[in-house]
Amino acid sequence: LKPALFITSELENLVREDQRISEATWGITIVGYIDRKLEPSKEIEDLIDDIKKAIFNDETLGGNARWTDLTKVDQGVFENIGICEVTFEVAYTYEKP
């Protein structure tokens, strides 16, 4: 079976410096599940590593973000299901033409 991912985001901070420039900070949480593996704790650690590699492969997310920061990693196993929660903060700056 393949892992399942659930992604949520919420606006944490919005600052308007003037009519043209805005800066926003988003919290992004990725929850991953691995079901019915022989070693769910090892599999969930691998999934966490894959998530971090994917995000930090391009920290500006295609040039759209000013910075990306890993803020929290939780993991555990419940009845042979590995579960992880990986949270990032991403800051964006937007300038109107």
C-alpha positions as CSV (number, residue, x, y, z in Angstrom):
1,L,0.0,0.0,0.0
2,K,1.1,3.5,-0.7
3,P,1.2,6.3,1.9
4,A,-1.7,8.8,2.2
5,L,-1.1,12.5,2.7
6,F,-3.5,15.2,3.9
7,I,-2.4,18.8,3.5
8,T,-3.9,21.8,5.3
9,S,-2.8,25.5,5.4
10,E,-3.8,28.6,7.4
11,L,-2.9,32.2,7.1
12,E,-0.9,33.0,10.2
13,N,0.0,36.7,9.6
14,L,-0.8,39.3,7.0
15,V,1.0,42.6,6.9
16,R,0.3,45.4,4.5
17,E,3.1,47.9,4.3
18,D,1.3,50.2,1.9
19,Q,-1.2,49.9,-0.9
20,R,1.3,48.0,-3.1
21,I,3.1,45.6,-0.9
22,S,1.7,42.8,1.3
23,E,3.5,40.1,3.2
24,A,1.8,36.9,4.4
25,T,3.0,34.0,6.5
26,W,1.2,30.6,6.0
27,G,1.4,27.5,8.2
28,I,1.3,24.4,6.1
29,T,0.7,21.0,7.8
30,I,1.2,17.7,6.0
31,V,-0.2,14.6,7.8
32,G,1.0,11.3,6.4
33,Y,-0.3,7.8,7.1
34,I,1.3,4.4,6.3
35,D,-0.9,1.4,6.8
36,R,-0.1,-2.3,7.3
37,K,3.6,-2.3,7.0
38,L,6.0,-4.6,8.8
39,E,7.9,-1.7,10.3
40,P,5.5,1.3,10.4
41,S,7.9,3.4,12.5
42,K,10.7,3.0,9.9
43,E,8.3,3.6,7.0
44,I,7.0,6.8,8.6
45,E,10.5,8.1,9.2
46,D,11.2,7.5,5.5
47,L,8.0,9.4,4.6
48,I,9.0,12.3,6.8
49,D,12.4,12.4,5.1
50,D,10.7,12.4,1.7
51,I,8.4,15.2,2.7
52,K,11.3,17.4,3.9
53,K,13.4,16.6,0.8
54,A,10.4,17.6,-1.4
55,I,9.9,20.9,0.4
56,F,13.5,21.9,0.8
57,N,14.5,20.9,-2.7
58,D,13.0,24.3,-3.6
59,E,12.6,26.5,-0.5
60,T,11.2,29.4,-2.5
61,L,8.5,27.2,-4.0
62,G,9.1,28.2,-7.6
63,G,10.4,31.7,-6.6
64,N,7.1,32.6,-5.0
65,A,8.1,32.3,-1.3
66,R,10.7,34.5,0.5
67,W,11.5,31.6,2.9
68,T,10.4,28.2,4.2
69,D,11.0,27.0,7.7
70,L,10.3,23.6,9.3
71,T,8.5,24.3,12.6
72,K,7.3,20.9,13.9
73,V,7.6,17.1,13.3
74,D,5.5,14.6,15.2
75,Q,5.2,10.9,14.6
76,G,3.8,7.8,16.1
77,V,2.4,4.3,15.5
78,F,-1.2,3.2,16.4
79,E,-2.3,-0.4,15.7
80,N,0.3,-0.9,13.0
81,I,-0.5,2.4,11.3
82,G,2.3,4.9,11.1
83,I,1.2,8.6,11.4
84,C,3.3,11.8,11.0
85,E,2.6,15.5,11.1
86,V,5.1,17.8,9.4
87,T,4.5,21.6,9.7
88,F,6.2,24.4,7.8
89,E,5.9,28.2,7.8
90,V,6.2,29.9,4.4
91,A,6.5,33.6,3.9
92,Y,5.3,35.3,0.7
93,T,5.7,38.9,-0.4
94,Y,3.3,40.3,-3.0
95,E,3.8,43.6,-4.9
96,K,1.0,45.0,-7.0
97,P,2.2,46.5,-10.3
